[in-house]
Amino acid sequence: MPKQKTHKGMQKRFKVTATGKVKHRNSNRGHILGKKSGNRKRHLRLDGVITGTNAKKIAAALSSGA
């Protein structure tokens, strides 16, 4: 039976923490930053966290190559 490969697109976008949560970079940080407030941009610097069923699916797609 062949091994499952890691999904390379997900590998670039998500990171699984030691407790099983999934971190990701927030959207709206790429360009057109002049009209966004400093407060908004500061909060977007933090990593977003995915939990629950979606986190399990992402972790499964990432762990297959590790």
C-alpha positions as CSV (number, residue, x, y, z in Angstrom):
1,M,0.0,0.0,0.0
2,P,1.6,3.4,-1.0
3,K,2.1,6.0,1.7
4,Q,-0.1,9.1,1.8
5,K,1.8,12.3,0.8
6,T,1.7,15.5,2.7
7,H,-0.5,18.2,1.0
8,K,2.2,20.7,0.0
9,G,-0.3,23.6,-0.3
10,M,-1.5,23.0,3.2
11,Q,2.0,22.6,4.5
12,K,2.8,26.1,3.4
13,R,-0.3,27.7,5.0
14,F,-0.8,25.8,8.3
15,K,1.3,24.7,11.3
16,V,0.1,22.1,13.9
17,T,1.0,23.0,17.5
18,A,2.0,20.5,20.1
19,T,-1.6,20.5,21.6
20,G,-3.2,19.8,18.2
21,K,-4.4,23.2,17.3
22,V,-3.8,24.5,13.8
23,K,-2.2,28.0,13.3
24,H,-2.6,30.0,10.1
25,R,-1.7,33.5,8.9
26,N,-4.6,35.9,8.8
27,S,-5.9,37.3,5.5
28,N,-6.1,41.0,4.6
29,R,-2.3,41.5,5.2
30,G,-1.0,41.4,1.7
31,H,-1.6,44.9,0.2
32,I,-3.9,47.9,0.4
33,L,-2.8,48.5,4.0
34,G,-3.0,52.3,3.9
35,K,-6.7,52.4,4.5
36,K,-6.6,49.9,7.3
37,S,-6.2,51.2,10.9
38,G,-3.1,50.4,12.9
39,N,-5.3,48.6,15.4
40,R,-6.7,46.4,12.8
41,K,-3.2,45.6,11.3
42,R,-1.8,45.0,14.7
43,H,-4.4,42.3,15.4
44,L,-3.9,40.8,12.0
45,R,-0.2,40.2,12.9
46,L,-1.2,37.4,15.3
47,D,-1.7,33.9,14.0
48,G,-5.2,32.7,13.7
49,V,-6.1,29.4,15.4
50,I,-8.4,26.7,14.0
51,T,-9.9,24.1,16.3
52,G,-12.4,21.3,16.1
53,T,-13.2,19.2,13.1
54,N,-11.5,21.5,10.6
55,A,-8.3,21.3,12.6
56,K,-8.5,17.5,12.6
57,K,-8.8,17.4,8.8
58,I,-5.9,19.8,8.3
59,A,-3.7,17.9,10.8
60,A,-4.5,14.6,9.0
61,A,-3.5,16.1,5.6
62,L,-0.2,17.4,7.2
63,S,0.8,14.5,9.3
64,S,0.8,12.0,6.5
65,G,4.2,13.0,5.4
66,A,5.8,13.5,8.8
